[in-house]
Structures are given as C-alpha cells and as structure tokens.
Amino acid sequence: MAIPYPHFIASEKAAMEAGLLSPSQPSIILTQDDLKKIAAYKAVEYVKSGMVIGLGTGSTAKHAVARIGELLRQGKLKDIVGIPTSKMTHEQALSVGIPLSDLDSHPVIDIAIDGADEVDPYLNLVKGRGGSLLREKMVEGVCKKFLVIVDESKLVNYIGDSGLAMPVEVIQFCWKFTASKLQKLFEESGCEAKLRTFGEKKEPFVTDNGNYIIDLYFKESIGDLKVASDSILNLAGVVEHGIFLDMATTVIIAGELGLTVKNK
Ligand SMILES: O=C(CO)[C@H](O)[C@H](O)COP(=O)(O)O
C-alpha cells in the first residue's frame, strides 16, 4: 500500500543515503516501506567497526541488515559480527556478507536493531507478529543498546491498543489448553486467543524453535504490563510472549514530517 508522505524533511542524512530524497528533490511521495528504510538507515549510523550487532527480523529490520552488508562491502564498516534473531535473518545476513555468530560465543552484544509491532509512550513494545519473538528477546535482552526502528503507524497509546495480535509462543503439546488459559487470564480485557495459522489450508504456523504462536486480541487495556508479563510466563506451556518491557533504549520513528529519535 502506498501511503503518501509528501512533507518528509529532506535534510535527513538517512533519507538521502537511502537514495529516497535529495536537496534538489526535497519532497516526494514516500511509501510506508520507504519510511522503514529511512528509519533503518538512521539506526545503522550508530553501528561502528568492531561491534557485535543483534540483527532483527521483519520488513523494517531487513533494510538495516542490507545496509550493514552494503557498508561492509564498501569498507566503511569492518570486523562486524552479526547475531541473527531468526533463520530468515540468518539467510539474509549471509547473503549480504555479514559474518555471523551466536549468543554462545558472543553473550554480550553492543547494539541490536529491530522493528516492532507496537511502541507505547514509555518505549515498551509488542513484537513477534513475524514470529521471531523468542530469539529476539534472547538477543535484545543482552545488548548494551537496543535500537527499535518503526514507521509512525506503530505508535500506540498503550500496549494492545492497535487491536492487532499480541503473540505468545507456546509448546505444541495441548496448545488448546494453553490458549484457553491465556484467554481466561485476560478475560476482563475482552481477550480472544487464536492459534496463528498460514496458507489456504490454515496450517499452524511453526516458529524457528518448533513451537506454535497463540495470538491474543484485546478489547480493553491489559493494565499493568509487568503483572501481565509475569502471569503469562507463569503458565506452563508458555515459552515466551511478545511484550518487550523496558528493553528498548532508543526508538527511531520515521513519519510524515521526518525522523524522531526517542531515548529512554
Ligand atoms: O517482531 C518482529 C518479528 O518477530 C518484527 O520486528 C515486527 O513484527 C515488526 O515487523 P515489520 O518490521 O515487518 O513491521
């Protein structure tokens, strides 16, 4: 879908480096994907040679992975080690020439760059609509800086406010039982718990870790996020959830009027 953003401020270095705007062409129609690319290019400005980088997953993070690969090929970045958060990102990073490792060998990460599905005013996030929440939480939980890159459509007043899915990764064993427990936990918020499926045959979506995803949809706020997080994690059968509480250190938002950088 092409969303017109004709007023984007052209002086942004990140927009120019992304090849989208120039001083002679300061105002064009940008798509939502262009905004994701601009936010990603801005985030990659924080990456320095010698760093260990957590590589996120999704349509926004893929622009950051591509940009890091480009800067490595140009010799503008050197000695980067990438820690991918999914099999998909692993493949992309290899294809653009980023040397890869894992948390076993690199338990401390300098910077992680990833997209998000929701960002609240306190920089809490919902992640995992792409299904990679578990590895993302492991990698992004041990980084010194966690840069989140979004277009402005991801901003919400409170977590769950988009009305879209809040994912929970569960083991396959008796997933219906776990889904009903999750729905019951948030019954006062009008929660509906649905197994994530894909394709015409509606096959269950299986994560990189061999688990299922139960998507929670809320009609009302879920209240205290720490309480919600703890109560989800207390259910046997749950592996991880997509609430990323107090993890983001910086959120880079590309919107109609340009880039906004929010720091914790
Ligand atoms: O959490 C994620 C994947 O598990 C993604 O970062 C999130 O879904 C945002 O994706 P996109 O950049 O495609 O909108």
The ligand as a MOL file (V3000), in Angstrom:
LIG
                    3D

  0  0  0     0  0            999 V3000
M  V30 BEGIN CTAB
M  V30 COUNTS 14 13 0 0 0
M  V30 BEGIN ATOM
M  V30 1 O 8.8840 -8.7350 15.9730 0
M  V30 2 C 9.0780 -8.8910 14.7940 0
M  V30 3 C 9.2510 -10.2210 14.1780 0
M  V30 4 O 9.0750 -11.2410 15.1090 0
M  V30 5 C 9.1370 -7.7050 13.9010 0
M  V30 6 O 10.1690 -6.8860 14.3070 0
M  V30 7 C 7.8540 -6.9750 13.9880 0
M  V30 8 O 6.8240 -7.8820 13.6510 0
M  V30 9 C 7.8250 -5.7860 13.0320 0
M  V30 10 O 7.8520 -6.2620 11.7280 0
M  V30 11 P 7.8410 -5.2990 10.4790 0
M  V30 12 O 9.0940 -4.5170 10.5140 0
M  V30 13 O 7.7550 -6.2560 9.3120 0
M  V30 14 O 6.6130 -4.4340 10.5910 0
M  V30 END ATOM
M  V30 BEGIN BOND
M  V30 1 2 1 2
M  V30 2 1 2 3
M  V30 3 1 2 5
M  V30 4 1 3 4
M  V30 5 1 5 6
M  V30 6 1 5 7
M  V30 7 1 7 8
M  V30 8 1 7 9
M  V30 9 1 9 10
M  V30 10 1 10 11
M  V30 11 2 11 12
M  V30 12 1 11 13
M  V30 13 1 11 14
M  V30 END BOND
M  V30 END CTAB
M  END
